[in-house]
Amino acid sequence: MVDLNSLPLVHALAQSGSFTAAAERLGMSKTKMSLQIKALEQQLGVALFRRTPRQDNLTHAGEQLLRQCWPLFSQLQLEMQQLQQPQSALQGKLVVTAPEDYAHQILLPVLLA
């Protein structure tokens, strides 16, 4: 089972280009971030980054991972956030039944107003 919590780390590292900057941006230690990315690479069986002293760049597999998975992950996060927020407006279909004369004299004017 792949740890999806590592995907934001991959995204942050790809955006910043260095473990130090990405870890700062996420508010975590460089060591912890490095270990989590290394664990993800081991789970997937591919290297996601080419590490150099100056910069960390995505490999082809890393680019493919972000291109295919990041939009899905972002959408999943958005859906989960929306579930946590109470709905402010009622939604759905409302069906009202009433006698015909009451509907014409009372309900119809109210609904039109």
C-alpha positions as CSV (number, residue, x, y, z in Angstrom):
1,M,0.0,0.0,0.0
2,V,1.4,3.3,-1.1
3,D,1.4,6.2,1.5
4,L,-0.5,9.0,-0.2
5,N,0.5,11.4,2.5
6,S,3.9,11.6,0.8
7,L,2.4,13.0,-2.4
8,P,2.3,16.6,-1.1
9,L,6.0,16.2,-0.2
10,V,6.8,15.2,-3.7
11,H,4.8,18.2,-5.0
12,A,6.5,20.6,-2.7
13,L,10.0,19.3,-3.5
14,A,9.3,19.5,-7.3
15,Q,8.1,23.1,-6.9
16,S,11.0,24.3,-4.7
17,G,13.8,22.2,-6.2
18,S,15.5,21.5,-2.8
19,F,14.8,19.5,0.3
20,T,15.6,22.4,2.5
21,A,13.2,24.8,0.9
22,A,10.4,22.2,0.6
23,A,10.8,21.2,4.2
24,E,10.7,24.8,5.3
25,R,7.6,25.4,3.2
26,L,5.9,22.4,4.8
27,G,7.1,23.1,8.3
28,M,8.9,19.8,8.8
29,S,12.5,18.7,9.1
30,K,14.6,18.1,6.0
31,T,15.5,14.6,7.4
32,K,11.9,13.6,7.9
33,M,11.0,14.7,4.5
34,S,13.9,12.9,2.9
35,L,13.1,9.7,4.7
36,Q,9.4,9.9,3.6
37,I,10.3,10.5,0.0
38,K,12.9,7.7,0.1
39,A,10.2,5.3,1.6
40,L,7.8,6.3,-1.2
41,E,10.5,5.6,-3.8
42,Q,11.1,2.2,-2.3
43,Q,7.4,1.4,-2.2
44,L,7.0,2.4,-5.9
45,G,10.3,0.8,-6.9
46,V,11.5,3.9,-8.9
47,A,13.5,7.0,-8.2
48,L,11.4,10.1,-8.3
49,F,14.2,12.7,-8.0
50,R,17.7,13.1,-9.4
51,R,19.6,14.4,-6.4
52,T,22.6,16.8,-6.9
53,P,24.3,19.1,-4.5
54,R,22.6,22.1,-6.0
55,Q,19.2,20.9,-6.9
56,D,16.8,18.0,-6.8
57,N,14.9,17.5,-10.1
58,L,12.1,15.1,-11.0
59,T,12.9,12.0,-12.9
60,H,10.6,10.9,-15.7
61,A,8.8,8.6,-13.2
62,G,8.4,11.6,-10.8
63,E,7.0,13.8,-13.5
64,Q,4.6,11.0,-14.5
65,L,3.5,10.6,-10.8
66,L,2.7,14.2,-10.4
67,R,1.1,14.7,-13.7
68,Q,-1.3,11.7,-13.2
69,C,-1.8,11.6,-9.4
70,W,-1.6,15.2,-8.2
71,P,-4.9,16.4,-9.8
72,L,-6.7,13.4,-8.4
73,F,-5.2,14.0,-5.0
74,S,-6.1,17.7,-5.1
75,Q,-9.7,16.8,-6.1
76,L,-9.9,14.2,-3.3
77,Q,-8.8,16.8,-0.7
78,L,-11.3,19.3,-2.0
79,E,-14.1,16.8,-1.8
80,M,-13.1,15.9,1.8
81,Q,-13.1,19.5,2.8
82,Q,-16.5,20.1,1.3
83,L,-17.9,17.1,3.3
84,Q,-16.6,18.7,6.5
85,Q,-18.3,22.1,5.9
86,P,-22.0,22.3,6.6
87,Q,-24.2,23.1,3.7
88,S,-25.4,26.7,3.9
89,A,-28.3,26.4,1.5
90,L,-30.9,23.8,1.0
91,Q,-30.6,21.7,-2.1
92,G,-32.8,19.2,-3.8
93,K,-36.3,18.9,-5.1
94,L,-39.3,19.9,-3.0
95,V,-42.7,18.4,-3.7
96,V,-45.8,20.0,-2.2
97,T,-49.2,18.4,-2.4
98,A,-52.3,20.4,-1.7
99,P,-56.0,20.5,-2.7
100,E,-56.4,22.3,-6.1
101,D,-58.4,25.3,-4.7
102,Y,-55.9,25.9,-1.9
103,A,-53.0,25.7,-4.4
104,H,-54.5,28.3,-6.7
105,Q,-55.7,30.7,-4.0
106,I,-52.9,30.5,-1.5
107,L,-49.8,28.6,-2.7
108,L,-49.5,30.0,-6.3
109,P,-49.5,33.7,-5.2
110,V,-46.9,33.0,-2.5
111,L,-44.7,31.0,-4.9
112,L,-44.9,33.7,-7.6
113,A,-44.0,36.4,-5.1
